[in-house]
């Protein structure tokens, strides 16, 4: 299966300004420091195997 890159989202200048002016929201139970939705900005892992095994042939049975 071919994985496609995420689709780009276009924002208008007005949208960008509204996002900049929006107050920071603290969620209950959020104990970690850092920007909100930090994990949502990271690309998901494509495989659980190490990168060195990415192009290796599957194990023989």
LOTI-31637 format. One line per field, with one value per residue (C-alpha): residue number from 1; residue in three letters; x, y, z. Coordinates in pm, 1 decimal, decimal comma. Layout:
N
num <- [NUM; ...]
residuo <- [ala; ...]
px <- [X; ...]
py <- [Y; ...]
pz <- [Z; ...]
END
This chain:
61
num <- [1; 2; 3; 4; 5; 6; 7; 8; 9; 10; 11; 12; 13; 14; 15; 16; 17; 18; 19; 20; 21; 22; 23; 24; 25; 26; 27; 28; 29; 30; 31; 32; 33; 34; 35; 36; 37; 38; 39; 40; 41; 42; 43; 44; 45; 46; 47; 48; 49; 50; 51; 52; 53; 54; 55; 56; 57; 58; 59; 60; 61]
residuo <- [unk; unk; unk; unk; unk; unk; unk; unk; unk; unk; unk; unk; unk; unk; unk; unk; unk; unk; unk; unk; unk; unk; unk; unk; unk; unk; unk; unk; unk; unk; unk; unk; unk; unk; unk; unk; unk; unk; unk; unk; unk; unk; unk; unk; unk; unk; unk; unk; unk; unk; unk; unk; unk; unk; unk; unk; unk; unk; unk; unk; unk]
px <- [0,0; 134,9; 134,5; 58,4; 199,9; -47,1; -251,3; -147,2; -399,4; -422,5; -515,2; -615,6; -436,2; -746,3; -737,4; -369,9; -431,5; -721,7; -503,6; -224,2; -465,5; -638,7; -561,6; -363,1; -597,6; -494,9; -669,1; -736,2; -487,1; -229,2; 88,8; 345,9; 513,3; 537,7; 305,7; -43,7; -94,1; 280,0; 233,1; -23,8; 239,0; 475,4; 453,8; 329,7; 574,5; 534,7; 678,2; 780,1; 1098,5; 1426,4; 1508,3; 1794,7; 1539,4; 1301,9; 1412,4; 1514,6; 1335,2; 1073,3; 1195,2; 1172,9; 931,9]
py <- [0,0; 340,9; 602,9; 951,6; 1260,1; 1464,5; 1715,2; 2076,7; 2308,6; 2661,7; 2938,5; 3291,0; 3585,1; 3641,9; 3281,8; 3316,5; 3640,1; 3482,9; 3188,2; 3418,5; 3622,1; 3317,4; 3269,9; 2965,5; 2694,6; 2478,4; 2143,1; 1974,1; 1700,4; 1833,4; 1775,1; 1799,2; 2122,3; 2237,4; 2359,0; 2209,9; 1938,6; 1887,3; 1516,8; 1589,9; 1775,5; 1481,8; 1233,6; 891,3; 603,0; 403,0; 82,1; -63,5; -211,5; -18,8; 205,2; -25,1; -303,3; -87,7; -233,5; -577,7; -880,9; -1035,2; -1317,8; -1666,0; -1908,9]
pz <- [0,0; -94,7; 179,5; 58,2; 227,1; 430,0; 234,9; 279,5; 441,7; 310,9; 553,3; 469,4; 630,8; 843,5; 968,6; 1058,4; 1249,0; 1441,6; 1538,0; 1655,7; 1866,8; 2018,5; 2389,5; 2493,8; 2617,6; 2912,1; 2932,4; 3263,3; 3335,4; 3089,4; 3286,5; 3008,5; 2911,2; 2553,3; 2282,3; 2266,2; 2003,3; 1979,1; 1908,8; 1637,6; 1435,2; 1420,9; 1136,3; 1247,4; 1239,8; 920,7; 1064,4; 1397,3; 1251,8; 1276,8; 981,0; 880,4; 819,1; 615,1; 281,8; 402,1; 267,8; 497,6; 723,0; 573,8; 734,7]
END
